[in-house]
């Protein structure tokens, strides 16, 4: 069995404003959203109830998503891609939601 690769993050900042800027960044959101789609999709295939979204190495913590939160997470991601008018991605998310 192949070992799963998880999104590895290291979040470094000197000022709180830098962290706030990162957390507001569309690129950062898109990175997390892409990973969420991937791991939720894998969870549907493997029938698991929890997924690891990312590991933040410099604080040795992981971000997990539990199955009851899959739909709310996908709803938030869907709104993001609707706003960007990325309808191919929207279609992918709707299909994933139907599989849940």
TIMI-2910 file (N, C-alpha, C, CB; in pm, 1 decimal, decimal comma, always signed):
<rs>
+----------+----------+----------+----------+----------+----------+----------+----------+----------+----------+----------+----------+------+
!      n_x !      n_y !      n_z !     ca_x !     ca_y !     ca_z !      c_x !      c_y !      c_z !     cb_x !     cb_y !     cb_z ! resn !
+----------+----------+----------+----------+----------+----------+----------+----------+----------+----------+----------+----------+------+
!    +84,5 !   -119,2 !     +0,0 !     +0,0 !     +0,0 !     +0,0 !    +88,7 !   +125,2 !     +0,0 !    -96,0 !     +0,0 !   +123,2 !  Unk !
!    +58,7 !   +216,3 !    -86,2 !   +134,1 !   +340,0 !   -100,8 !   +103,9 !   +433,7 !    +16,3 !   +101,0 !   +408,5 !   -235,3 !  Unk !
!   +211,3 !   +494,7 !    +71,2 !   +193,4 !   +589,0 !   +181,1 !   +133,8 !   +718,8 !   +127,2 !   +328,2 !   +616,1 !   +253,4 !  Unk !
!    +30,9 !   +768,7 !   +196,0 !    -33,9 !   +892,1 !   +152,0 !    +57,7 !  +1011,9 !   +175,4 !   -167,7 !   +911,9 !   +225,4 !  Unk !
!    +52,3 !  +1102,5 !    +82,1 !   +126,1 !  +1227,1 !    +97,5 !    +26,9 !  +1335,8 !   +135,8 !   +203,6 !  +1264,5 !    -33,2 !  Unk !
!    +61,8 !  +1407,7 !   +238,5 !    -24,4 !  +1515,2 !   +286,9 !    +39,3 !  +1649,9 !   +257,1 !    -51,2 !  +1500,5 !   +438,0 !  Unk !
!    -46,0 !  +1747,8 !   +245,9 !     +1,3 !  +1884,4 !   +227,6 !    +82,8 !  +1923,1 !   +350,2 !   -117,5 !  +1983,5 !   +205,1 !  Unk !
!   +207,7 !  +1958,4 !   +329,0 !   +296,5 !  +1998,6 !   +437,3 !   +311,7 !  +2150,8 !   +432,7 !   +435,8 !  +1927,1 !   +426,2 !  Unk !
!   +279,8 !  +2214,5 !   +543,2 !   +290,4 !  +2359,9 !   +551,4 !   +386,0 !  +2399,6 !   +662,2 !   +152,9 !  +2423,3 !   +574,6 !  Unk !
!   +452,5 !  +2509,8 !   +642,0 !   +529,6 !  +2573,1 !   +747,0 !   +490,0 !  +2719,5 !   +742,2 !   +686,2 !  +2551,9 !   +728,8 !  Unk !
!   +430,9 !  +2766,0 !   +849,1 !   +380,0 !  +2902,8 !   +851,4 !   +469,3 !  +2985,8 !   +942,3 !   +231,4 !  +2907,5 !   +899,5 !  Unk !
!   +540,9 !  +3077,9 !   +880,4 !   +633,3 !  +3164,9 !   +953,1 !   +592,4 !  +3310,0 !   +930,5 !   +780,9 !  +3141,1 !   +907,8 !  Unk !
!   +598,2 !  +3387,6 !  +1036,1 !   +566,3 !  +3529,6 !  +1024,6 !   +630,5 !  +3604,1 !  +1140,1 !   +413,0 !  +3552,7 !  +1022,6 !  Unk !
!   +659,5 !  +3730,9 !  +1116,0 !   +718,6 !  +3815,6 !  +1219,5 !   +613,1 !  +3900,9 !  +1288,2 !   +826,9 !  +3904,9 !  +1159,7 !  Unk !
!   +517,8 !  +3945,9 !  +1212,5 !   +412,8 !  +4032,9 !  +1264,9 !   +277,2 !  +3966,4 !  +1244,4 !   +416,4 !  +4172,2 !  +1196,3 !  Unk !
!   +184,0 !  +3990,1 !  +1334,9 !    +50,2 !  +3934,2 !  +1323,8 !    -14,4 !  +3973,5 !  +1191,3 !    -36,7 !  +3980,3 !  +1440,9 !  Unk !
!    +14,1 !  +4092,1 !  +1142,4 !    -42,4 !  +4138,2 !  +1016,5 !     -1,7 !  +4047,3 !   +900,3 !     +1,5 !  +4281,6 !   +988,9 !  Unk !
!   +120,8 !  +3993,3 !   +906,4 !   +165,7 !  +3901,7 !   +801,8 !    +82,8 !  +3773,3 !   +803,1 !   +315,0 !  +3868,9 !   +819,4 !  Unk !
!    +53,2 !  +3723,9 !   +921,8 !    -30,9 !  +3604,9 !   +933,4 !   -172,1 !  +3634,7 !   +884,3 !    -34,4 !  +3554,7 !  +1079,0 !  Unk !
!   -225,5 !  +3749,3 !   +923,9 !   -359,2 !  +3789,3 !   +877,6 !   -363,7 !  +3798,6 !   +725,4 !   -399,8 !  +3924,4 !   +939,7 !  Unk !
!   -258,5 !  +3854,0 !   +667,3 !   -251,9 !  +3867,2 !   +520,9 !   -251,9 !  +3729,6 !   +454,4 !   -125,6 !  +3946,7 !   +479,0 !  Unk !
!   -175,6 !  +3636,2 !   +510,0 !   -173,3 !  +3500,7 !   +455,5 !   -311,3 !  +3436,6 !   +464,5 !    -70,0 !  +3414,7 !   +529,4 !  Unk !
!   -375,4 !  +3448,0 !   +579,1 !   -505,1 !  +3384,3 !   +600,5 !   -615,1 !  +3445,9 !   +514,4 !   -543,6 !  +3393,6 !   +746,8 !  Unk !
!   -596,7 !  +3568,1 !   +468,9 !   -693,5 !  +3634,6 !   +381,4 !   -663,4 !  +3609,9 !   +233,2 !   -694,7 !  +3784,7 !   +409,5 !  Unk !
!   -546,1 !  +3557,2 !   +205,4 !   -498,7 !  +3541,3 !    +67,8 !   -582,7 !  +3441,7 !    -11,5 !   -353,9 !  +3496,9 !    +67,7 !  Unk !
!   -623,1 !  +3482,1 !   -130,4 !   -699,0 !  +3394,2 !   -219,3 !   -614,4 !  +3272,8 !   -259,6 !   -745,5 !  +3471,5 !   -345,1 !  Unk !
!   -485,5 !  +3293,6 !   -280,7 !   -396,6 !  +3182,2 !   -317,0 !   -388,7 !  +3077,9 !   -205,7 !   -256,1 !  +3234,6 !   -348,9 !  Unk !
!   -381,4 !  +3123,3 !    -82,0 !   -376,5 !  +3031,2 !    +31,8 !   -506,9 !  +2952,8 !    +42,3 !   -349,6 !  +3108,0 !   +163,0 !  Unk !
!   -618,5 !  +3022,6 !    +27,5 !   -748,6 !  +2955,9 !    +30,7 !   -758,0 !  +2851,8 !    -80,5 !   -862,6 !  +3058,8 !    +17,5 !  Unk !
!   -715,5 !  +2889,8 !   -200,6 !   -724,5 !  +2796,9 !   -312,8 !   -637,8 !  +2673,3 !   -289,2 !   -683,0 !  +2866,5 !   -442,8 !  Unk !
!   -520,6 !  +2691,4 !   -232,1 !   -433,8 !  +2578,4 !   -199,8 !   -505,0 !  +2481,6 !   -104,9 !   -301,6 !  +2627,9 !   -137,0 !  Unk !
!   -563,9 !  +2535,5 !     +0,7 !   -635,0 !  +2451,1 !    +97,9 !   -760,0 !  +2388,3 !    +36,5 !   -673,5 !  +2533,2 !   +221,8 !  Unk !
!   -832,5 !  +2464,2 !    -43,4 !   -954,0 !  +2413,0 !   -105,0 !   -924,0 !  +2299,7 !   -203,1 !  -1028,0 !  +2525,3 !   -176,1 !  Unk !
!   -819,3 !  +2314,3 !   -281,9 !   -780,1 !  +2208,8 !   -375,5 !   -746,2 !  +2080,7 !   -298,3 !   -658,9 !  +2254,2 !   -462,0 !  Unk !
!   -673,8 !  +2097,3 !   -190,1 !   -636,6 !  +1980,9 !   -108,9 !   -759,7 !  +1918,4 !    -44,2 !   -534,6 !  +2021,0 !     -0,8 !  Unk !
!   -853,1 !  +2001,8 !     +1,6 !   -975,6 !  +1950,7 !    +64,1 !  -1056,3 !  +1868,0 !    -36,4 !  -1061,5 !  +2067,5 !   +118,9 !  Unk !
!  -1068,3 !  +1916,4 !   -158,2 !  -1140,6 !  +1841,4 !   -261,2 !  -1073,6 !  +1705,7 !   -281,4 !  -1145,3 !  +1920,9 !   -395,3 !  Unk !
!   -942,4 !  +1706,6 !   -289,5 !   -866,9 !  +1583,0 !   -312,3 !   -887,9 !  +1483,5 !   -197,9 !   -717,0 !  +1614,2 !   -328,1 !  Unk !
!   -870,6 !  +1527,2 !    -74,0 !   -877,7 !  +1432,6 !    +37,9 !  -1021,0 !  +1386,8 !    +65,0 !   -819,2 !  +1495,9 !   +163,9 !  Unk !
!  -1118,9 !  +1473,5 !    +43,5 !  -1258,7 !  +1431,3 !    +60,8 !  -1295,3 !  +1329,8 !    -47,4 !  -1355,2 !  +1554,0 !    +55,5 !  Unk !
!  -1249,8 !  +1352,8 !   -168,4 !  -1273,7 !  +1258,0 !   -276,9 !  -1211,3 !  +1121,6 !   -244,1 !  -1216,7 !  +1312,8 !   -409,7 !  Unk !
!  -1089,4 !  +1121,7 !   -194,1 !  -1024,3 !   +996,8 !   -153,1 !  -1102,4 !   +929,9 !    -40,8 !   -879,2 !  +1023,2 !   -108,3 !  Unk !
!  -1155,1 !  +1009,1 !    +49,9 !  -1232,1 !   +954,8 !   +161,6 !  -1358,3 !   +885,3 !   +112,8 !  -1268,3 !  +1065,6 !   +260,1 !  Unk !
!  -1423,1 !   +942,5 !    +11,8 !  -1543,5 !   +881,2 !    -44,9 !  -1507,6 !   +744,2 !   -103,7 !  -1606,9 !   +973,5 !   -154,2 !  Unk !
!  -1397,6 !   +738,8 !   -177,4 !  -1354,5 !   +612,8 !   -238,5 !  -1317,7 !   +508,6 !   -133,2 !  -1235,4 !   +637,1 !   -330,9 !  Unk !
!  -1249,6 !   +552,6 !    -26,9 !  -1199,0 !   +460,3 !    +74,7 !  -1296,2 !   +440,5 !   +190,7 !  -1066,9 !   +510,3 !   +127,7 !  Unk !
!  -1406,2 !   +516,1 !   +189,2 !  -1508,4 !   +507,5 !   +294,0 !  -1450,7 !   +533,5 !   +434,1 !  -1574,8 !   +369,9 !   +290,2 !  Unk !
!  -1378,4 !   +643,3 !   +446,8 !  -1323,0 !   +683,1 !   +576,2 !  -1405,3 !   +798,0 !   +634,1 !  -1173,8 !   +724,2 !   +562,2 !  Unk !
!  -1396,7 !   +815,7 !   +763,9 !  -1477,6 !   +916,2 !   +833,5 !  -1401,2 !  +1041,7 !   +873,5 !  -1537,5 !   +855,5 !   +955,4 !  Unk !
!  -1271,3 !  +1042,3 !   +847,0 !  -1189,7 !  +1158,9 !   +880,4 !  -1074,4 !  +1166,6 !   +781,6 !  -1137,0 !  +1151,5 !  +1027,4 !  Unk !
!  -1038,1 !  +1288,7 !   +744,6 !   -926,0 !  +1308,2 !   +652,3 !   -830,4 !  +1411,7 !   +709,4 !   -976,2 !  +1352,0 !   +512,2 !  Unk !
!   -704,5 !  +1394,5 !   +673,1 !   -603,1 !  +1492,9 !   +710,1 !   -589,5 !  +1588,8 !   +592,9 !   -465,1 !  +1424,7 !   +745,5 !  Unk !
!   -618,0 !  +1715,2 !   +619,9 !   -606,7 !  +1816,6 !   +515,7 !   -462,2 !  +1860,4 !   +497,9 !   -694,6 !  +1936,9 !   +548,7 !  Unk !
!   -395,1 !  +1885,1 !   +609,9 !   -258,0 !  +1934,8 !   +602,6 !   -188,0 !  +1913,5 !   +736,1 !   -255,8 !  +2084,2 !   +563,6 !  Unk !
!    -57,0 !  +1914,8 !   +729,1 !    +25,5 !  +1909,3 !   +849,5 !   +108,7 !  +2037,2 !   +853,5 !   +117,2 !  +1780,7 !   +851,5 !  Unk !
!   +102,3 !  +2106,4 !   +965,1 !   +179,6 !  +2230,0 !   +983,0 !   +302,0 !  +2192,2 !  +1064,3 !    +94,9 !  +2344,5 !  +1054,4 !  Unk !
!   +413,0 !  +2175,7 !   +993,2 !   +531,4 !  +2114,1 !  +1052,3 !   +596,4 !  +2196,0 !  +1163,6 !   +631,6 !  +2089,2 !   +945,9 !  Unk !
!   +597,9 !  +2326,2 !  +1150,7 !   +669,2 !  +2404,5 !  +1251,6 !   +596,5 !  +2412,8 !  +1385,8 !   +692,8 !  +2543,0 !  +1199,7 !  Unk !
!   +469,8 !  +2372,3 !  +1389,3 !   +400,2 !  +2363,2 !  +1519,2 !   +351,9 !  +2220,3 !  +1544,7 !   +280,0 !  +2461,5 !  +1523,7 !  Unk !
!   +390,0 !  +2128,8 !  +1456,4 !   +358,9 !  +1986,7 !  +1467,9 !   +210,6 !  +1960,8 !  +1495,9 !   +442,9 !  +1924,9 !  +1577,4 !  Unk !
!   +126,4 !  +2021,2 !  +1412,1 !    -18,6 !  +2000,6 !  +1420,8 !    -73,5 !  +1967,0 !  +1282,5 !    -89,7 !  +2126,8 !  +1478,6 !  Unk !
!   -180,3 !  +1890,7 !  +1284,3 !   -247,7 !  +1856,2 !  +1159,3 !   -387,7 !  +1915,1 !  +1159,7 !   -253,2 !  +1702,6 !  +1139,4 !  Unk !
!   -434,9 !  +1948,1 !  +1040,9 !   -571,3 !  +1996,8 !  +1021,6 !   -651,8 !  +1879,9 !   +966,8 !   -576,4 !  +2122,2 !   +924,4 !  Unk !
!   -755,4 !  +1841,5 !  +1040,5 !   -837,6 !  +1726,8 !  +1004,3 !   -979,2 !  +1773,4 !   +971,1 !   -839,7 !  +1622,3 !  +1118,8 !  Unk !
!  -1046,5 !  +1696,5 !   +884,2 !  -1187,3 !  +1722,2 !   +853,4 !  -1263,6 !  +1593,2 !   +882,7 !  -1207,1 !  +1768,8 !   +702,8 !  Unk !
!  -1364,7 !  +1603,1 !   +967,7 !  -1448,6 !  +1488,0 !  +1000,7 !  -1565,4 !  +1480,2 !   +901,6 !  -1501,1 !  +1497,8 !  +1147,4 !  Unk !
!  -1611,9 !  +1360,0 !   +877,6 !  -1715,6 !  +1335,9 !   +777,6 !  -1838,4 !  +1426,8 !   +790,8 !  -1759,2 !  +1193,6 !   +785,9 !  Unk !
!  -1890,0 !  +1453,5 !   +913,4 !  -2006,0 !  +1544,1 !   +921,9 !  -1977,6 !  +1684,8 !   +867,2 !  -2051,4 !  +1555,1 !  +1066,4 !  Unk !
!  -1850,1 !  +1718,5 !   +853,1 !  -1812,8 !  +1850,6 !   +802,5 !  -1779,2 !  +1851,5 !   +653,6 !  -1695,3 !  +1902,6 !   +879,8 !  Unk !
!  -1783,5 !  +1735,5 !   +587,5 !  -1750,1 !  +1731,7 !   +445,4 !  -1841,8 !  +1823,9 !   +364,6 !  -1759,6 !  +1587,9 !   +392,6 !  Unk !
!  -1972,8 !  +1811,1 !   +383,6 !  -2066,7 !  +1894,9 !   +306,7 !  -2050,0 !  +2043,2 !   +335,9 !  -2209,9 !  +1853,8 !   +336,5 !  Unk !
!  -2043,4 !  +2085,8 !   +463,8 !  -2022,1 !  +2229,3 !   +488,7 !  -1891,7 !  +2282,1 !   +428,0 !  -2022,2 !  +2255,8 !   +638,2 !  Unk !
!  -1785,9 !  +2201,9 !   +432,9 !  -1658,6 !  +2243,3 !   +372,8 !  -1674,0 !  +2256,1 !   +221,5 !  -1546,0 !  +2142,2 !   +407,4 !  Unk !
!  -1737,1 !  +2157,4 !   +160,4 !  -1757,2 !  +2163,4 !    +15,0 !  -1848,3 !  +2279,4 !    -24,6 !  -1816,2 !  +2031,6 !    -35,9 !  Unk !
!  -1947,7 !  +2311,7 !    +57,2 !  -2033,9 !  +2427,8 !    +29,3 !  -1952,2 !  +2556,5 !    +27,2 !  -2146,5 !  +2438,4 !   +134,3 !  Unk !
!  -1861,0 !  +2570,2 !   +123,3 !  -1776,3 !  +2690,3 !   +129,4 !  -1684,5 !  +2696,9 !     +7,8 !  -1692,6 !  +2691,5 !   +259,6 !  Unk !
!  -1628,8 !  +2583,0 !    -29,4 !  -1541,0 !  +2577,7 !   -146,5 !  -1619,8 !  +2609,3 !   -273,5 !  -1474,0 !  +2438,7 !   -158,1 !  Unk !
!  -1742,2 !  +2556,9 !   -282,0 !  -1826,8 !  +2583,3 !   -397,8 !  -1852,3 !  +2732,9 !   -413,6 !  -1959,8 !  +2507,9 !   -385,2 !  Unk !
!  -1881,1 !  +2802,4 !   -305,1 !  -1902,7 !  +2948,2 !   -311,2 !  -1778,3 !  +3020,4 !   -361,4 !  -1942,3 !  +3002,7 !   -172,7 !  Unk !
!  -1661,8 !  +2975,7 !   -316,0 !  -1535,1 !  +3035,0 !   -359,4 !  -1520,6 !  +3025,1 !   -511,0 !  -1416,2 !  +2965,9 !   -289,8 !  Unk !
!  -1546,5 !  +2903,5 !   -565,9 !  -1528,6 !  +2884,4 !   -709,9 !  -1641,7 !  +2946,5 !   -791,7 !  -1518,5 !  +2736,5 !   -741,3 !  Unk !
!  -1760,4 !  +2957,4 !   -733,0 !  -1867,8 !  +3030,5 !   -801,5 !  -1828,7 !  +3176,7 !   -817,0 !  -2001,7 !  +3018,3 !   -723,9 !  Unk !
!  -1771,6 !  +3233,7 !   -711,9 !  -1728,3 !  +3373,9 !   -715,5 !  -1619,4 !  +3394,9 !   -822,4 !  -1675,8 !  +3417,5 !   -576,1 !  Unk !
!  -1532,8 !  +3294,1 !   -837,6 !  -1427,1 !  +3300,9 !   -938,9 !  -1479,5 !  +3265,1 !  -1077,9 !  -1312,1 !  +3207,5 !   -901,2 !  Unk !
!  -1606,0 !  +3220,0 !  -1085,5 !  -1669,2 !  +3176,6 !  -1209,9 !  -1593,1 !  +3060,2 !  -1274,9 !  -1678,2 !  +3294,1 !  -1307,6 !  Unk !
!  -1541,0 !  +2971,2 !  -1189,0 !  -1474,2 !  +2849,5 !  -1236,1 !  -1577,7 !  +2737,5 !  -1231,6 !  -1346,2 !  +2814,1 !  -1148,2 !  Unk !
!  -1657,2 !  +2729,7 !  -1337,0 !  -1770,7 !  +2638,5 !  -1337,5 !  -1730,6 !  +2492,8 !  -1355,7 !  -1866,1 !  +2677,7 !  -1445,8 !  Unk !
!  -1614,8 !  +2466,5 !  -1413,6 !  -1565,7 !  +2328,4 !  -1419,4 !  -1538,3 !  +2277,8 !  -1277,8 !  -1436,9 !  +2318,8 !  -1506,9 !  Unk !
!  -1475,9 !  +2361,7 !  -1197,7 !  -1447,1 !  +2323,7 !  -1059,5 !  -1577,2 !  +2311,3 !   -981,1 !  -1353,0 !  +2426,8 !   -992,4 !  Unk !
!  -1672,4 !  +2398,8 !  -1007,1 !  -1803,6 !  +2391,1 !   -941,1 !  -1871,0 !  +2257,7 !   -972,1 !  -1894,4 !  +2508,4 !   -985,9 !  Unk !
!  -1865,1 !  +2217,4 !  -1097,0 !  -1924,7 !  +2091,1 !  -1138,3 !  -1858,3 !  +1974,0 !  -1066,4 !  -1913,4 !  +2073,8 !  -1290,0 !  Unk !
!  -1727,5 !  +1977,3 !  -1055,4 !  -1652,8 !  +1873,2 !   -984,5 !  -1699,2 !  +1863,8 !   -837,4 !  -1499,9 !  +1902,4 !   -991,6 !  Unk !
!  -1717,1 !  +1978,3 !   -774,8 !  -1757,5 !  +1981,6 !   -634,7 !  -1900,2 !  +1930,1 !   -618,2 !  -1745,5 !  +2123,9 !   -578,9 !  Unk !
!  -1990,8 !  +1969,8 !   -706,4 !  -2130,1 !  +1922,8 !   -698,9 !  -2134,6 !  +1771,5 !   -713,8 !  -2217,4 !  +1990,1 !   -808,2 !  Unk !
!  -2058,4 !  +1717,2 !   -806,2 !  -2053,7 !  +1571,5 !   -824,8 !  -2000,1 !  +1501,8 !   -699,4 !  -1966,0 !  +1535,7 !   -946,8 !  Unk !
!  -1900,8 !  +1560,7 !   -638,0 !  -1845,6 !  +1504,2 !   -514,7 !  -1949,6 !  +1507,8 !   -402,9 !  -1718,6 !  +1580,9 !   -472,1 !  Unk !
!  -2022,5 !  +1619,0 !   -392,2 !  -2127,1 !  +1630,4 !   -291,0 !  -2235,3 !  +1524,9 !   -311,6 !  -2188,8 !  +1770,4 !   -293,9 !  Unk !
!  -2266,2 !  +1492,7 !   -435,2 !  -2367,8 !  +1391,8 !   -465,1 !  -2322,5 !  +1252,0 !   -421,5 !  -2399,9 !  +1392,2 !   -615,1 !  Unk !
!  -2192,0 !  +1229,4 !   -420,0 !  -2138,5 !  +1099,9 !   -379,5 !  -2139,3 !  +1079,9 !   -228,1 !  -1998,1 !  +1084,5 !   -431,5 !  Unk !
!  -2153,1 !  +1188,8 !   -154,1 !  -2146,3 !  +1177,1 !     -6,8 !  -2268,7 !  +1108,7 !    +49,8 !  -2131,2 !  +1314,8 !    +57,3 !  Unk !
+----------+----------+----------+----------+----------+----------+----------+----------+----------+----------+----------+----------+------+
</rs>
